Amino acid sequence: MQLSLENNVIEAGEQAKLEVRIHNPFPYPLNNGCITIDGFGIWETILLKKQLLPNNTTITPIKFIPLRAGLGRLYVTFTTDSLRLSPKFVFLQVTLSKNEHKETKDE
């Protein structure tokens, strides 16, 4: 499984785009695939509608809006009926938006 963020630094309230690339090296199809993302106040599960055929790769784009600011890891796990990959992660930094930053200074 390979993970790729469109931008690894975004403002709070901004939509982030993650690309999850999964390859099936096995001689049998993988059924009932499930991608779970966890971090920055997000816990989301995406069910894959099609089976992943042998020696094929699927790319799943995921859009999300982080709920917390800061620097941290976004964890991604892939499971099927017959397989569970170890979680992978990407670093993401969520900064305060300019409006929130200004309000914090004014207080």
Chimera marker file (.cmm) of the C-alpha trace (Angstrom):
<marker_set name="trace">
<marker id="1" x="0.000" y="0.000" z="0.000" r="1" g="1" b="0" radius="0.5"/>
<marker id="2" x="1.325" y="3.426" z="-0.958" r="1" g="1" b="0" radius="0.5"/>
<marker id="3" x="-0.006" y="6.737" z="0.350" r="1" g="1" b="0" radius="0.5"/>
<marker id="4" x="0.291" y="10.141" z="-1.255" r="1" g="1" b="0" radius="0.5"/>
<marker id="5" x="-1.045" y="13.479" z="0.010" r="1" g="1" b="0" radius="0.5"/>
<marker id="6" x="-1.710" y="16.236" z="-2.512" r="1" g="1" b="0" radius="0.5"/>
<marker id="7" x="-0.434" y="18.774" z="0.070" r="1" g="1" b="0" radius="0.5"/>
<marker id="8" x="1.153" y="17.818" z="3.376" r="1" g="1" b="0" radius="0.5"/>
<marker id="9" x="0.539" y="21.304" z="4.844" r="1" g="1" b="0" radius="0.5"/>
<marker id="10" x="-3.003" y="22.717" z="4.786" r="1" g="1" b="0" radius="0.5"/>
<marker id="11" x="-5.073" y="25.284" z="6.676" r="1" g="1" b="0" radius="0.5"/>
<marker id="12" x="-7.704" y="24.233" z="9.204" r="1" g="1" b="0" radius="0.5"/>
<marker id="13" x="-11.079" y="23.839" z="7.504" r="1" g="1" b="0" radius="0.5"/>
<marker id="14" x="-9.435" y="23.125" z="4.158" r="1" g="1" b="0" radius="0.5"/>
<marker id="15" x="-10.125" y="19.886" z="2.325" r="1" g="1" b="0" radius="0.5"/>
<marker id="16" x="-7.190" y="17.472" z="2.064" r="1" g="1" b="0" radius="0.5"/>
<marker id="17" x="-6.758" y="14.901" z="-0.701" r="1" g="1" b="0" radius="0.5"/>
<marker id="18" x="-5.145" y="11.537" z="-0.057" r="1" g="1" b="0" radius="0.5"/>
<marker id="19" x="-4.432" y="8.900" z="-2.701" r="1" g="1" b="0" radius="0.5"/>
<marker id="20" x="-4.274" y="5.265" z="-1.567" r="1" g="1" b="0" radius="0.5"/>
<marker id="21" x="-2.646" y="2.842" z="-4.022" r="1" g="1" b="0" radius="0.5"/>
<marker id="22" x="-3.100" y="-0.874" z="-3.303" r="1" g="1" b="0" radius="0.5"/>
<marker id="23" x="-1.570" y="-3.717" z="-5.317" r="1" g="1" b="0" radius="0.5"/>
<marker id="24" x="-2.721" y="-7.345" z="-5.137" r="1" g="1" b="0" radius="0.5"/>
<marker id="25" x="0.345" y="-9.597" z="-5.611" r="1" g="1" b="0" radius="0.5"/>
<marker id="26" x="-1.599" y="-12.773" z="-4.786" r="1" g="1" b="0" radius="0.5"/>
<marker id="27" x="-2.918" y="-15.336" z="-7.320" r="1" g="1" b="0" radius="0.5"/>
<marker id="28" x="-6.474" y="-14.883" z="-5.989" r="1" g="1" b="0" radius="0.5"/>
<marker id="29" x="-8.820" y="-11.874" z="-5.824" r="1" g="1" b="0" radius="0.5"/>
<marker id="30" x="-9.184" y="-9.806" z="-2.658" r="1" g="1" b="0" radius="0.5"/>
<marker id="31" x="-12.838" y="-9.349" z="-1.685" r="1" g="1" b="0" radius="0.5"/>
<marker id="32" x="-14.631" y="-6.839" z="0.540" r="1" g="1" b="0" radius="0.5"/>
<marker id="33" x="-11.770" y="-4.362" z="0.728" r="1" g="1" b="0" radius="0.5"/>
<marker id="34" x="-11.974" y="-1.685" z="3.389" r="1" g="1" b="0" radius="0.5"/>
<marker id="35" x="-9.731" y="1.379" z="3.818" r="1" g="1" b="0" radius="0.5"/>
<marker id="36" x="-9.763" y="3.084" z="7.223" r="1" g="1" b="0" radius="0.5"/>
<marker id="37" x="-8.202" y="6.492" z="7.884" r="1" g="1" b="0" radius="0.5"/>
<marker id="38" x="-7.533" y="7.706" z="11.417" r="1" g="1" b="0" radius="0.5"/>
<marker id="39" x="-6.041" y="10.925" z="12.750" r="1" g="1" b="0" radius="0.5"/>
<marker id="40" x="-6.701" y="14.643" z="13.211" r="1" g="1" b="0" radius="0.5"/>
<marker id="41" x="-10.132" y="13.915" z="14.677" r="1" g="1" b="0" radius="0.5"/>
<marker id="42" x="-11.113" y="11.732" z="11.723" r="1" g="1" b="0" radius="0.5"/>
<marker id="43" x="-12.175" y="8.100" z="11.751" r="1" g="1" b="0" radius="0.5"/>
<marker id="44" x="-13.485" y="7.180" z="8.310" r="1" g="1" b="0" radius="0.5"/>
<marker id="45" x="-14.036" y="3.860" z="6.571" r="1" g="1" b="0" radius="0.5"/>
<marker id="46" x="-14.263" y="3.484" z="2.793" r="1" g="1" b="0" radius="0.5"/>
<marker id="47" x="-15.637" y="0.236" z="1.392" r="1" g="1" b="0" radius="0.5"/>
<marker id="48" x="-14.269" y="-0.852" z="-1.985" r="1" g="1" b="0" radius="0.5"/>
<marker id="49" x="-17.146" y="-1.886" z="-4.242" r="1" g="1" b="0" radius="0.5"/>
<marker id="50" x="-15.117" y="-4.123" z="-6.566" r="1" g="1" b="0" radius="0.5"/>
<marker id="51" x="-12.825" y="-7.019" z="-5.791" r="1" g="1" b="0" radius="0.5"/>
<marker id="52" x="-9.125" y="-6.454" z="-6.360" r="1" g="1" b="0" radius="0.5"/>
<marker id="53" x="-8.088" y="-8.946" z="-9.027" r="1" g="1" b="0" radius="0.5"/>
<marker id="54" x="-4.748" y="-10.804" z="-8.970" r="1" g="1" b="0" radius="0.5"/>
<marker id="55" x="-1.746" y="-8.713" z="-10.028" r="1" g="1" b="0" radius="0.5"/>
<marker id="56" x="-3.881" y="-5.565" z="-10.305" r="1" g="1" b="0" radius="0.5"/>
<marker id="57" x="-3.604" y="-2.191" z="-8.620" r="1" g="1" b="0" radius="0.5"/>
<marker id="58" x="-6.385" y="0.087" z="-7.462" r="1" g="1" b="0" radius="0.5"/>
<marker id="59" x="-6.067" y="3.785" z="-6.684" r="1" g="1" b="0" radius="0.5"/>
<marker id="60" x="-8.618" y="5.259" z="-4.295" r="1" g="1" b="0" radius="0.5"/>
<marker id="61" x="-8.792" y="9.039" z="-3.876" r="1" g="1" b="0" radius="0.5"/>
<marker id="62" x="-10.035" y="10.151" z="-0.448" r="1" g="1" b="0" radius="0.5"/>
<marker id="63" x="-11.089" y="13.708" z="0.420" r="1" g="1" b="0" radius="0.5"/>
<marker id="64" x="-11.400" y="14.780" z="4.047" r="1" g="1" b="0" radius="0.5"/>
<marker id="65" x="-11.358" y="17.856" z="6.272" r="1" g="1" b="0" radius="0.5"/>
<marker id="66" x="-9.123" y="17.533" z="9.358" r="1" g="1" b="0" radius="0.5"/>
<marker id="67" x="-10.839" y="18.521" z="12.614" r="1" g="1" b="0" radius="0.5"/>
<marker id="68" x="-7.664" y="19.364" z="14.574" r="1" g="1" b="0" radius="0.5"/>
<marker id="69" x="-4.704" y="21.650" z="13.917" r="1" g="1" b="0" radius="0.5"/>
<marker id="70" x="-1.103" y="20.566" z="14.456" r="1" g="1" b="0" radius="0.5"/>
<marker id="71" x="1.560" y="18.278" z="13.050" r="1" g="1" b="0" radius="0.5"/>
<marker id="72" x="0.893" y="14.567" z="13.194" r="1" g="1" b="0" radius="0.5"/>
<marker id="73" x="0.328" y="11.297" z="11.430" r="1" g="1" b="0" radius="0.5"/>
<marker id="74" x="-2.652" y="10.213" z="9.392" r="1" g="1" b="0" radius="0.5"/>
<marker id="75" x="-2.924" y="6.419" z="9.655" r="1" g="1" b="0" radius="0.5"/>
<marker id="76" x="-4.365" y="4.252" z="6.887" r="1" g="1" b="0" radius="0.5"/>
<marker id="77" x="-5.270" y="0.562" z="7.208" r="1" g="1" b="0" radius="0.5"/>
<marker id="78" x="-6.417" y="-1.820" z="4.456" r="1" g="1" b="0" radius="0.5"/>
<marker id="79" x="-8.331" y="-5.014" z="5.227" r="1" g="1" b="0" radius="0.5"/>
<marker id="80" x="-10.173" y="-7.664" z="3.198" r="1" g="1" b="0" radius="0.5"/>
<marker id="81" x="-11.856" y="-10.972" z="3.949" r="1" g="1" b="0" radius="0.5"/>
<marker id="82" x="-8.478" y="-12.722" z="3.829" r="1" g="1" b="0" radius="0.5"/>
<marker id="83" x="-5.886" y="-10.027" z="4.551" r="1" g="1" b="0" radius="0.5"/>
<marker id="84" x="-5.032" y="-7.184" z="6.935" r="1" g="1" b="0" radius="0.5"/>
<marker id="85" x="-2.100" y="-4.951" z="6.060" r="1" g="1" b="0" radius="0.5"/>
<marker id="86" x="-0.120" y="-3.201" z="8.765" r="1" g="1" b="0" radius="0.5"/>
<marker id="87" x="-1.175" y="0.436" z="9.122" r="1" g="1" b="0" radius="0.5"/>
<marker id="88" x="0.806" y="2.963" z="7.086" r="1" g="1" b="0" radius="0.5"/>
<marker id="89" x="0.964" y="6.671" z="7.777" r="1" g="1" b="0" radius="0.5"/>
<marker id="90" x="1.735" y="10.022" z="6.204" r="1" g="1" b="0" radius="0.5"/>
<marker id="91" x="2.729" y="13.195" z="8.014" r="1" g="1" b="0" radius="0.5"/>
<marker id="92" x="0.271" y="16.066" z="7.778" r="1" g="1" b="0" radius="0.5"/>
<marker id="93" x="0.483" y="19.572" z="9.184" r="1" g="1" b="0" radius="0.5"/>
<marker id="94" x="-2.755" y="21.478" z="9.719" r="1" g="1" b="0" radius="0.5"/>
<marker id="95" x="-2.208" y="25.177" z="10.416" r="1" g="1" b="0" radius="0.5"/>
<marker id="96" x="-4.675" y="27.668" z="11.830" r="1" g="1" b="0" radius="0.5"/>
<marker id="97" x="-6.487" y="29.597" z="9.125" r="1" g="1" b="0" radius="0.5"/>
<marker id="98" x="-5.594" y="33.268" z="8.826" r="1" g="1" b="0" radius="0.5"/>
<marker id="99" x="-8.930" y="34.273" z="10.410" r="1" g="1" b="0" radius="0.5"/>
<marker id="100" x="-8.471" y="31.934" z="13.394" r="1" g="1" b="0" radius="0.5"/>
<marker id="101" x="-4.872" y="33.092" z="13.831" r="1" g="1" b="0" radius="0.5"/>
<marker id="102" x="-5.991" y="36.753" z="13.850" r="1" g="1" b="0" radius="0.5"/>
<marker id="103" x="-8.764" y="36.048" z="16.404" r="1" g="1" b="0" radius="0.5"/>
<marker id="104" x="-6.246" y="34.317" z="18.690" r="1" g="1" b="0" radius="0.5"/>
<marker id="105" x="-3.911" y="37.347" z="18.569" r="1" g="1" b="0" radius="0.5"/>
<marker id="106" x="-6.774" y="39.790" z="19.311" r="1" g="1" b="0" radius="0.5"/>
<marker id="107" x="-7.731" y="37.989" z="22.538" r="1" g="1" b="0" radius="0.5"/>
<link id1="1" id2="2" r="1" g="1" b="0" radius="0.2"/>
<link id1="2" id2="3" r="1" g="1" b="0" radius="0.2"/>
<link id1="3" id2="4" r="1" g="1" b="0" radius="0.2"/>
<link id1="4" id2="5" r="1" g="1" b="0" radius="0.2"/>
<link id1="5" id2="6" r="1" g="1" b="0" radius="0.2"/>
<link id1="6" id2="7" r="1" g="1" b="0" radius="0.2"/>
<link id1="7" id2="8" r="1" g="1" b="0" radius="0.2"/>
<link id1="8" id2="9" r="1" g="1" b="0" radius="0.2"/>
<link id1="9" id2="10" r="1" g="1" b="0" radius="0.2"/>
<link id1="10" id2="11" r="1" g="1" b="0" radius="0.2"/>
<link id1="11" id2="12" r="1" g="1" b="0" radius="0.2"/>
<link id1="12" id2="13" r="1" g="1" b="0" radius="0.2"/>
<link id1="13" id2="14" r="1" g="1" b="0" radius="0.2"/>
<link id1="14" id2="15" r="1" g="1" b="0" radius="0.2"/>
<link id1="15" id2="16" r="1" g="1" b="0" radius="0.2"/>
<link id1="16" id2="17" r="1" g="1" b="0" radius="0.2"/>
<link id1="17" id2="18" r="1" g="1" b="0" radius="0.2"/>
<link id1="18" id2="19" r="1" g="1" b="0" radius="0.2"/>
<link id1="19" id2="20" r="1" g="1" b="0" radius="0.2"/>
<link id1="20" id2="21" r="1" g="1" b="0" radius="0.2"/>
<link id1="21" id2="22" r="1" g="1" b="0" radius="0.2"/>
<link id1="22" id2="23" r="1" g="1" b="0" radius="0.2"/>
<link id1="23" id2="24" r="1" g="1" b="0" radius="0.2"/>
<link id1="24" id2="25" r="1" g="1" b="0" radius="0.2"/>
<link id1="25" id2="26" r="1" g="1" b="0" radius="0.2"/>
<link id1="26" id2="27" r="1" g="1" b="0" radius="0.2"/>
<link id1="27" id2="28" r="1" g="1" b="0" radius="0.2"/>
<link id1="28" id2="29" r="1" g="1" b="0" radius="0.2"/>
<link id1="29" id2="30" r="1" g="1" b="0" radius="0.2"/>
<link id1="30" id2="31" r="1" g="1" b="0" radius="0.2"/>
<link id1="31" id2="32" r="1" g="1" b="0" radius="0.2"/>
<link id1="32" id2="33" r="1" g="1" b="0" radius="0.2"/>
<link id1="33" id2="34" r="1" g="1" b="0" radius="0.2"/>
<link id1="34" id2="35" r="1" g="1" b="0" radius="0.2"/>
<link id1="35" id2="36" r="1" g="1" b="0" radius="0.2"/>
<link id1="36" id2="37" r="1" g="1" b="0" radius="0.2"/>
<link id1="37" id2="38" r="1" g="1" b="0" radius="0.2"/>
<link id1="38" id2="39" r="1" g="1" b="0" radius="0.2"/>
<link id1="39" id2="40" r="1" g="1" b="0" radius="0.2"/>
<link id1="40" id2="41" r="1" g="1" b="0" radius="0.2"/>
<link id1="41" id2="42" r="1" g="1" b="0" radius="0.2"/>
<link id1="42" id2="43" r="1" g="1" b="0" radius="0.2"/>
<link id1="43" id2="44" r="1" g="1" b="0" radius="0.2"/>
<link id1="44" id2="45" r="1" g="1" b="0" radius="0.2"/>
<link id1="45" id2="46" r="1" g="1" b="0" radius="0.2"/>
<link id1="46" id2="47" r="1" g="1" b="0" radius="0.2"/>
<link id1="47" id2="48" r="1" g="1" b="0" radius="0.2"/>
<link id1="48" id2="49" r="1" g="1" b="0" radius="0.2"/>
<link id1="49" id2="50" r="1" g="1" b="0" radius="0.2"/>
<link id1="50" id2="51" r="1" g="1" b="0" radius="0.2"/>
<link id1="51" id2="52" r="1" g="1" b="0" radius="0.2"/>
<link id1="52" id2="53" r="1" g="1" b="0" radius="0.2"/>
<link id1="53" id2="54" r="1" g="1" b="0" radius="0.2"/>
<link id1="54" id2="55" r="1" g="1" b="0" radius="0.2"/>
<link id1="55" id2="56" r="1" g="1" b="0" radius="0.2"/>
<link id1="56" id2="57" r="1" g="1" b="0" radius="0.2"/>
<link id1="57" id2="58" r="1" g="1" b="0" radius="0.2"/>
<link id1="58" id2="59" r="1" g="1" b="0" radius="0.2"/>
<link id1="59" id2="60" r="1" g="1" b="0" radius="0.2"/>
<link id1="60" id2="61" r="1" g="1" b="0" radius="0.2"/>
<link id1="61" id2="62" r="1" g="1" b="0" radius="0.2"/>
<link id1="62" id2="63" r="1" g="1" b="0" radius="0.2"/>
<link id1="63" id2="64" r="1" g="1" b="0" radius="0.2"/>
<link id1="64" id2="65" r="1" g="1" b="0" radius="0.2"/>
<link id1="65" id2="66" r="1" g="1" b="0" radius="0.2"/>
<link id1="66" id2="67" r="1" g="1" b="0" radius="0.2"/>
<link id1="67" id2="68" r="1" g="1" b="0" radius="0.2"/>
<link id1="68" id2="69" r="1" g="1" b="0" radius="0.2"/>
<link id1="69" id2="70" r="1" g="1" b="0" radius="0.2"/>
<link id1="70" id2="71" r="1" g="1" b="0" radius="0.2"/>
<link id1="71" id2="72" r="1" g="1" b="0" radius="0.2"/>
<link id1="72" id2="73" r="1" g="1" b="0" radius="0.2"/>
<link id1="73" id2="74" r="1" g="1" b="0" radius="0.2"/>
<link id1="74" id2="75" r="1" g="1" b="0" radius="0.2"/>
<link id1="75" id2="76" r="1" g="1" b="0" radius="0.2"/>
<link id1="76" id2="77" r="1" g="1" b="0" radius="0.2"/>
<link id1="77" id2="78" r="1" g="1" b="0" radius="0.2"/>
<link id1="78" id2="79" r="1" g="1" b="0" radius="0.2"/>
<link id1="79" id2="80" r="1" g="1" b="0" radius="0.2"/>
<link id1="80" id2="81" r="1" g="1" b="0" radius="0.2"/>
<link id1="81" id2="82" r="1" g="1" b="0" radius="0.2"/>
<link id1="82" id2="83" r="1" g="1" b="0" radius="0.2"/>
<link id1="83" id2="84" r="1" g="1" b="0" radius="0.2"/>
<link id1="84" id2="85" r="1" g="1" b="0" radius="0.2"/>
<link id1="85" id2="86" r="1" g="1" b="0" radius="0.2"/>
<link id1="86" id2="87" r="1" g="1" b="0" radius="0.2"/>
<link id1="87" id2="88" r="1" g="1" b="0" radius="0.2"/>
<link id1="88" id2="89" r="1" g="1" b="0" radius="0.2"/>
<link id1="89" id2="90" r="1" g="1" b="0" radius="0.2"/>
<link id1="90" id2="91" r="1" g="1" b="0" radius="0.2"/>
<link id1="91" id2="92" r="1" g="1" b="0" radius="0.2"/>
<link id1="92" id2="93" r="1" g="1" b="0" radius="0.2"/>
<link id1="93" id2="94" r="1" g="1" b="0" radius="0.2"/>
<link id1="94" id2="95" r="1" g="1" b="0" radius="0.2"/>
<link id1="95" id2="96" r="1" g="1" b="0" radius="0.2"/>
<link id1="96" id2="97" r="1" g="1" b="0" radius="0.2"/>
<link id1="97" id2="98" r="1" g="1" b="0" radius="0.2"/>
<link id1="98" id2="99" r="1" g="1" b="0" radius="0.2"/>
<link id1="99" id2="100" r="1" g="1" b="0" radius="0.2"/>
<link id1="100" id2="101" r="1" g="1" b="0" radius="0.2"/>
<link id1="101" id2="102" r="1" g="1" b="0" radius="0.2"/>
<link id1="102" id2="103" r="1" g="1" b="0" radius="0.2"/>
<link id1="103" id2="104" r="1" g="1" b="0" radius="0.2"/>
<link id1="104" id2="105" r="1" g="1" b="0" radius="0.2"/>
<link id1="105" id2="106" r="1" g="1" b="0" radius="0.2"/>
<link id1="106" id2="107" r="1" g="1" b="0" radius="0.2"/>
</marker_set>
